[in-house]
Amino acid sequence: MGGWLALIPWRVKVAAVAAAAFVLGLLRWRSAAVEQALERARQEQETHRLNAIMDAQKVKADVETLDDVGLAARASQWLRKD
C-alpha cells in the first residue's frame, strides 16, 4: 500500500508537507479573524441591548414619578384611537 509513496521524490514530499502546513495556517488565521469579528459583533449587540434597557428604565422611572392627573388627557392627543 505504501509502495507508491517511495516513488515520489523526497523534495516533492517536503514541498507537499510545507504547502499543506501553509494552507492549514491560513485557514487557522482566517478562522481566528472570523471568531474575532463575531465576538466584536456580540459585544456591540450587548452594548446596544443594555443601552436600550437603561433607556427604558429611565422612561419608566420618569412616568412613575409623574404625579400628574392631566397626563392621561394630554397623552390621549398623541395616541391613536383604535
C-alpha positions in Angstrom: 0.0 0.0 0.0 2.8 2.4 0.8 4.9 1.3 -2.2 3.8 4.2 -4.4 4.9 6.7 -1.8 8.5 5.5 -2.3 8.3 6.5 -5.9 7.7 10.2 -5.1 11.0 12.2 -4.7 11.7 13.5 -1.2 11.8 17.1 -2.3 8.2 16.8 -3.6 7.2 15.2 -0.3 8.8 18.1 1.7 7.2 20.7 -0.6 3.8 19.0 -0.2 4.0 18.9 3.5 5.2 22.6 3.6 2.3 23.6 1.3 -0.2 21.7 3.5 1.2 23.4 6.6 0.9 26.8 4.9 -2.7 26.2 3.9 -3.6 24.9 7.4 -2.0 28.1 8.8 -4.0 30.3 6.5 -7.2 28.5 7.4 -6.5 28.9 11.1 -5.7 32.6 10.6 -9.0 33.1 8.8 -10.9 31.2 11.5 -9.4 33.4 14.2 -10.3 36.6 12.3 -13.9 35.4 11.8 -14.1 34.5 15.5 -12.8 37.9 16.4 -15.4 39.6 14.2 -18.2 37.6 15.7 -17.1 38.5 19.2 -17.0 42.2 18.3 -20.5 41.9 16.9 -21.7 40.2 20.1 -20.2 42.9 22.2 -21.8 45.7 20.1 -25.1 43.9 20.3 -24.9 43.5 24.0 -24.0 47.2 24.5 -26.9 48.2 22.3 -29.2 46.0 24.3 -28.0 47.3 27.7 -28.4 50.9 26.5 -32.0 50.1 25.4 -32.7 48.6 28.8 -31.3 51.6 30.6 -33.3 54.0 28.4 -36.5 52.0 29.1 -35.8 52.1 32.8 -35.3 55.8 32.7 -38.6 56.4 30.9 -40.4 54.0 33.3 -38.9 55.9 36.3 -39.9 59.3 34.8 -43.5 58.1 34.2 -43.8 56.7 37.7 -42.5 59.9 39.3 -45.0 62.0 37.4 -47.9 62.7 39.7 -50.0 64.5 37.2 -53.7 63.8 36.7 -53.8 65.6 33.4 -51.2 63.4 31.9 -53.7 60.9 30.5 -55.6 63.8 28.9 -52.5 65.2 27.2 -51.3 61.7 26.2 -54.6 60.9 24.5 -53.8 63.6 22.0 -50.8 61.7 20.8 -52.2 58.2 20.9 -54.2 56.6 18.1 -57.8 55.9 18.8 -58.3 52.2 17.9 
